[in-house]
Amino acid sequence: MKINILAIESSCDETSASIISDGKILNNIIATQSVHEKYGGVVPELASRAHQQHLIPVVHEAIATSGITKEELSAVAFTRGPGLMGSLLVGVSFAKSFAYALDVPLIDVNHMQAHILAHFIDDPKPTFPFICLTVSGGHTQLVLVKDHLDMEVIGETLDDAVGEAFDKTAKLLGLPYPGGPLIDKYAKEGNPKAFSFPVSDMPNLSYSFSGIKTAVLYFLRDQLKNNPKFIEENLADLCASIQFTLIKMLLQKLKKAADIYGVKDIAIAGGVSANSGLRNELQSLAKKHGWRTFIPKFEYCTDNAAMIAMAAHYKYLKGEFCGMDVVPEARMKI
């Protein structure tokens, strides 16, 4: 009998559902929320309301396009955390109700573990142990992955996540939210060494990204005093220089981690792993040091239910289910 799992992702501003059958992803339905753009960032209350609107249609489409009926589902999986509490509550509540109605087990999934397990959706797959640099708007972590469900955080940011640094520096440049992808777009046309910004070097494998935001703020303030059109005239070079600095900080620690643990399989995951500059620099570093690198398809980099489904598959195989008393954890750790 096949193991068919419905997975739900609702940790931030994407509502997503996916069906996995015996470890094969059948679909990955995503509804993206555009309501946050005019506010310059995700508004938690609006996000949870949008999840309430999108979740049932998204789940319906996932089941309808999978070729599997709801009666053939073996379990229902959901993102337990980390994420926005209101958004998580919507997904958890629906998953509980749906699993109860079908009389099937519940599987709670750690969102950050799922980002890493997105590498097992398609071939080629990394071999254990490998190091994954997980980079998103809310997290920046170096993770030593020993097995599908055995992971150790060996380094992380002490303040802001790199995705937040991208978005906030983009805001200083007057770019709309989300600004990270726009920095990547304009950086392709600019000189990455046009302007120099400080690289924070924290102890061990820790990161810090608050300093570069302050440095960019003061740099722009001083330049705009002399030339009110400075940003407009130098936008591509500014984006390229900011991106170059952030990527340099990320990869310095990744290289250090690979040396310490003697690992040659290197992966990146999370929304910022879609950044073309990061991907290119990682490939260059891989050639230099003989690494095998792994990057998920673009649709599996940003928040999605397929990665939740993949994590749920491995938890199902180990019989790791949760009870109806499960509650979301906004600050859930790996």
SEKOL-552341 format. One record per residue: residue in one letter; y, z negated, x of N, C-alpha, C in turn. Coordinates in steps of 0.02 Angstrom, whole numbers, plus 50000, padded with zeros to 5 digits. Example, Ala and Ser with C-alpha at 12.3 -4.5 7.8 and 13.67 -1.06 7.14 Angstrom:
! residues 2
A497164961050660497754961050615498354961050660 S498884964650642499474964350684500024960650645 
! end
This chain:
! residues 334
M499405000050042500005000050000500635000050044 K501095004350028501695005050069502164999050060 I502524997550116503034992350114503704995750099 N503944994950038504574997950016505094992450006 I505654993050041506164987750038506844990750019 L507174987549970507874989249955508314984549996 A508794987350032509244983350074509964984250050 I510344978850052511034978750028511484976050083 E512034979550097512534977450145513204976650111 S513504970550117514154969350085514564964350125 S514544964850192514854959650233515604960350239 C515864966450232516594967450241516864972350190 D517004978550210517324983250163516924989550152 E516264989250167515824994750147515274991850102 T515174995050045514624993150001514074998250012 S513484995850031512965000650050512274998250027 A511855003150011511155001749993510705006950025 S510105004750044509635009250078508925007350058 I508495012350057507775011150045507395012950109 I506965008450130506535009650188505805009250164 S505395013950187504685014050168504255014450230 D503875009150242503445008650302503835010250366 G504435007550370504835008350431505235014650435 K505205018950384505585025250384506165024750335 I506765025850359507365025750316507365031950272 L507395030850206507395036450158508095038650140 N508565034050140509265035850125509725030250148 N510365031650146510865026750169511515028150130 I511575024950072512135026350027512715021550043 I513305024250055513885020050074514485021750031 A514795016450003515435017249968515965013650010 T516445017550035516975014750078517575012950035 Q517875007250051518455004850013519105007350046 S519515010850008520155013350035520745008950015 V520615003849973521144999749946521524995850000 H521214994750059521504990550111522024994150154 E522025000750151522455004650197523195002850192 K523435001850130524155000450122524344993350143 Y523844989150156523984982350178523914981450253 G523684986550288523614986150360523034981950384 G522544980750341521964976750359521564975050297 V520964972350307520524970850250520774964550214 V520874965150149521074959450107520434956750074 P520214950650093519564948150070519474948249994 E519974946249956519904945949883519804952949854 L520184957749880520114964649856519434967549876 A519204965549935518544967949959517984965649912 S517994959249894517454956749851517474959949782 R518074961249756518134964549691517854971749695 A518014975149750517764982049758517004982149764 H516714977149797515984976749801515674976049731 Q515994972149689515754971249621515744977849583 Q516244981949596516294988549563515784993549590 H515674993349656515274998449689514524996949692 L514334990649690513654988849708513114991849662 I513194991249597512684993949552512625001549557 P513175005349557513105012649567512775014449633 V512935010849686512655012349752511895010849753 V511695005149724510985003549721510605008549677 H510915010449621510605015349576510485021949613 E510975024149651510905030549688510365029949742 A510345024249775509845023249828509135023649800 I509025020549743508365020749712508215027749685 A508705030649652508605037249620508455042749670 T508745042349730508645047649780508075046249828 S507745040549820507215038649868506525041349849 G506435042949785505775044849762505325038849748 I505625032949750505255026749738505565023249677 T505155020949633505415017249575505535009949594 K505945006549555506074999549571505454995249566 E504974997449524504344993749518503914994249580 E504054999249623503665000049685503974996349744 L504524992949733504844989149788504424983049806 S504374981949872503984976149898504434970149909 A505084971349920505544965849934506264968349926 V506724963649921507434965249920507764961549979 A508134965250020508474962350078509224962650070 F509574958250104510304957950098510594955050162 T511234956450173511604953450229511794946350210 R511554941550249511734934550236512374932550273 G512504935750329513094934350369513004937550438 P513504937250481514184934850466514584940050427 G515154937850400515574942250361516064938350319 L516394941850273516864938750227516474935150172 M516624928850160516224924950114516194927950044 G516754930150017516764933049950516344939349946 S516384943549998515994949749999515244948250005 L515074943550048514374941750056514084939049991 L514474935049955514244932049892514024937349841 V514394942849839514234948249792513544951049808 G513414952549871512774955349890512204950449882 V512314944149902511794939049897511614937849824 S512114937349781511984935949710511594941549677 F511794947749693511434953449664510704953649689 A510614952649754509944952949783509494947649752 K509744941649743509354936349712509134938349641 S509614940749602509464942649533508964948249529 F509054953349572508614959149571507904957249593 A507854953249646507194951049670506844946649618 Y507234942349585506944937949534506674942049475 A507074947049455506864951249398506234955249414 L506164957349477505584961349497505004957049521 D505134950549530504634945849556504384948049625 V504864949649670504694951449739505074946849786 P504864946349849505184941849897505894944049916 L506274939149940506954940249966506934940050042 I507324944250074507374944150147508114943750167 D508304938350201508994937650224509054940550295 V509584944350307509664947950370510314945950404 N510274944950469510874943750510511194950450525 H511814951250506512184957550513512204959950586 M512294955250633512354957250703511674959250732 Q511144955850712510474958150732510334965150705 A510564966250644510444972850612510794978450650 H511404977250674511754982350714511324984350774 I511014979450806510594980950864509964984650844 L509674982650788509054985850765509164992850737 A509794994850729509935001850710509655006750761 H509535004350823509255008650875508535010550861 F508215007150812507515008550798507425012950736 I507995015450710507955020050652507685026850673 D507955029350729507755035950753507505035550826 D507175040750848506985041350919507565044450957 P507625043151023507205038551063507415031251052 K506935026751063507065019651053507055016051121 P507475010951129507465007151191506825003051197 T506645001351258506064997051270506314990051289 F505904985051272506094978151285505934976251358 P506344971951389506984969551363507534974651377 F508034974751334508624978851347509254974851331 I509814977251356510454974051342510844978351294 C511114975151242511524978751193512234975851193 L512724980151203513424978351195513604979751122 T513714974451084513854975151012514604974251002 V514934979550979515664979550976515894981750906 S516304977550875516554979050807517234975850797 G517484976250736518124973150720518094965550722 G517504962850712517444955550710517064952550768 H516704956650807516284953850860516294958150923 T516224954850979516084958051043515584953751078 Q514974956251085514424952251114513994956351161 L513754953051213513224955751255512594952051236 V512084955851216511464952751190510864955151231 L510474950351255509844951951287509314952251232 V509044958251221508564959351167507854959251195 K507474953951180506804952951207506264955751160 D506404955951096505954958751046506374960250984 H506064963250934506434965150874506824959250843 L506534953450844506854947650812506984942050862 D506944943550927507064938550979507644940951022 M508234938251009508844940451042509234934451067 E509564935351125509974929951154510664932651172 V511184929451145511864931251162512014928551232 I512154933051279512274931051349513014931451367 G513414934251323514134934551334514484936751271 E515084934151260515464936051200516204934751211 T516624937151165517334936151170517524928951154 L518014926451191518254919651180518814919451129 D519074925351110519614925651060519514931551013 D519894936851022519854942650977519274947250996 A519024950750946518524955950958518884962250982 V518514966651016518824972651043519064977250986 G518704977450930518924981550874519594979250847 E519684972650846520314969850824520874971650873 A520714971650938521204973550988521414980850979 F520934985250965521104992250951521564992750890 D521384989450836521764990050774522464987050780 K522524981350816523174978050820523644981550869 T523384984350923523814988250967524024994750932 A523574997550891523755003450853524325001950804 K524304995950776524834993950730525504993450766 L525494990950829526094990550869526384997550883 L525935002550884526155009450895526375012850830 G526325009250775526525012050711525995016250677 L525375015650700524825019550670524545015850609 P524335019450558524055016350498523375013250510 Y523175008750465522515005450469521985010050439 P521375010350467521175007250530521405011350591 G521725008150638522045011750693521585013350751 G521015009850757520565011150813520345018350820 P520105021550766519905028550771520495033250788 L521105031350768521685035550784521865034950858 I521785028950887521895028250959521405032850996 D520785032950974520275037151005520475044550999 K520725046450941520925053450929521495055550975 Y522035051550978522615053351019522465052651093 A522015048051111521855046851182521565053151214 K521225057251175520925063351202521445068151230 E522075067451207522605071951228523055068751281 G522915062451300523365058851344523075057451413 N523505054551456523315052651524523135045251524 P522505043451538522295036451535522615032051588 K522925035151638523235031251692524005031851691 A524265034051635524995034751629525345027951631 F525045023051598525325016251596524785011251615 S524995006051650524505001051673524574994651632 F524004992351605523984986051568523484981451601 P523604974751598523164970051633522464969751605 V521984968951650521274968151632521104960751637 S520924957651581520744950551581520044949751611 D519984945451661519334944151692519144936951680 M518734935851630518514929151611517894927151650 P517734920551652517144918351689516504921151660 N516004921851705515324923851685515334930451646 L515044930551586515014936651546515464936251484 S515974932151488516434931251431516974936651431 Y517224938051371517764942851362518384939351333 S518964942351343519574940251309520014946451298 F520224947451236520624953451220521314951751192 S521484945351190522144943551163522704945451211 G522554945351276523064946751327523344953751324 I522904958651312523144965551312523604966851253 K523474963651197523924964451139524624961951155 T524654956251188525304953351207525654957851258 A525264960351306525544964651358525834971051328 V525474974051281525714980151248526344978651207 L526344972951172526924970851132527554970551174 Y527524966951231528114966051274528304972551309 F527804976551328527944982951361528324987551314 L528094988051251528424992351203529124989851186 R529194983251181529854980351167530354982351221 D530154981851284530604983451339530764990951342 Q530264995051330530375002251333530805004851276 L530715001851217531085004151158531825002251163 K531984997251203532694995451214533065001251248 N532715004451295533015009951333532945016751298 N532405017351260532275023751226531945022551159 P532325022751104532035021451037531475026151018 K531415031851052530885036651037530305036351086 F530275030851124529775030251177529065031151151 I528905027751096528215028251069528075035351045 E528545038051009528455044850982528345049951037 E528725049151093528695054051148528085052951193 N527785047051190527235045451237526605043051201 L526535044751137525985042051097525295043351127 A525165049451148524505051251174524355047351238 D524855046951283524755043251346524665035751333 L525035033051285524955025951268524255024451242 C524025028751196523355027851168522825028451222 A522895033351266522405034351319522395028451367 S522985025751383523025020151430522755013751400 I522895012551337522625006551303521865007051298 Q521625012851277520905013751270520555013051338 F520845015951389520555015551457520475008251479 T520985004251465520974997151485520444993251447 L520404994351381519914990751340519194992651360 I519084999051371518415001351390518224998651459 K518704998551504518584995851572518354988551568 M518684984651525518504977651516517794976951488 L517624981151439516964980951409516414982551459 L516514987951497515984990451540515914986451605 Q516444983151628516384978851687515874973251675 K515924970151617515454964651600514754967351585 L514724973251554514074976251540513704977751605 K514054980451654513764981851720513524975351753 K513934970151748513754963651777513124960851744 A513084961451678512494958951641511864962751661 A511924969351668511354973451688511094971451757 D511554969951802511374967751870511034960951869 I511314956251831511044949451828510324949351801 Y510214953151748509554953051714509084958551737 G509314962951781508894968251807508634973051754 V509064974551706508864978751649509144985851657 K508734990851642508944997751649509045001251581 D508804998251527508915001051460509534997651431 I510055001651418510694999051396510885002351330 A511074998251281511265000851215511954998351195 I512275002051151512894999551120512805000351044 A513134995951007513074995950934513704993250903 G513774994150837514374991750802514884997350795 G515384996050753515875001250736516225004350796 V516385000350847516755003050905516305007350948 S515635007050938515195011350977515265018650956 A515635019950902515795026850882516365029750923 N516705025550963517265027751004517035032751057 S517325038651058517095043851104517235042051177 G517785038551190517945036551258517425031751285 L517215026951244516705022051264516045025551277 R515865030151233515235033851241515225037851306 N515775041251320515815045451380515785041251444 E516155035651444516155031351504515475028051514 L515145026351459514475023351465513995028351496 Q514035034651475513595039751503513725040851577 S514355040551596514535041351668514255035651709 L514305029551682514045023651716513285023951721 A512975026551668512245027051667511995031751722 K512335037351732512135042051785512195038851854 K512715034851862512845031651926512315026351942 H512085022751891511645016951903510925018051879 G510775024051855510085025451835509875021951771 W510345020951726510185017851661509925023051612 R509525020651565509385024451504509835021551450 T510235025751417510705023351368510505025251297 F510695021051250510525022051180511125020651136 I511305025551094511865024851048511635027450980 P511705023450927511485025750861511895031750837 K511615035350789512015040550755512645037350726 F513155041450717513795038850693513725034850628 E513325037350581513265033950516512935027050522 Y512585025850577512265019350587512665014750633 C513245017250657513685013050699514105008450656 T514435011250606514845007150561514385003250513 D514654998650475514254994550430513864998850380 N513214997750375512795001750331512164997950313 A511844999950259511244996350236510604998650271 A510615004450304510015006750339509825001950394 M510324999350430510174994650484509924987950455 I510174986150396509924980050362509194981150342 A509044987150318508364988850298507884988550358 M508104991150415507674991150474507534983950497 A508034979750497507934972650514507454969350464 A507544970950401507114968050348506394970250357 H506284976350379505594978750389505224974350439 Y505564972850495505234968750546505144961550522 K505614959050482505534952350455504964952150404 Y504884957450365504334957850316503664957550352 L503604961250407502974961450444502784954550470 K503284950450484503164943650509503154938450453 G503234940650391503234936050335503824931450333 E504394933750359504994929550362505434930750299 F505264927150246505634927750183506074921650173 C506524921950124506944916150108506864914450034 G507084908450016507024906149948507644907949906 M507604906549842508164907849796508754903149808 D508654898049849509194893349864509614895649924 V509474901749950509834904250008510574905149992 V511004903650041511724904550032511994908650091 P512534912250080512824916250135513134911850188 E513164914450249513474910950305513994915450337 A514634913950327515174918150351515184918550427 R514964913250461514974913150535514264912750564 M513814916250533513114916150554513024918550626 K512634915050665512504916750735511844920350742 I511784924350796511134927550811510644922050832 
! end
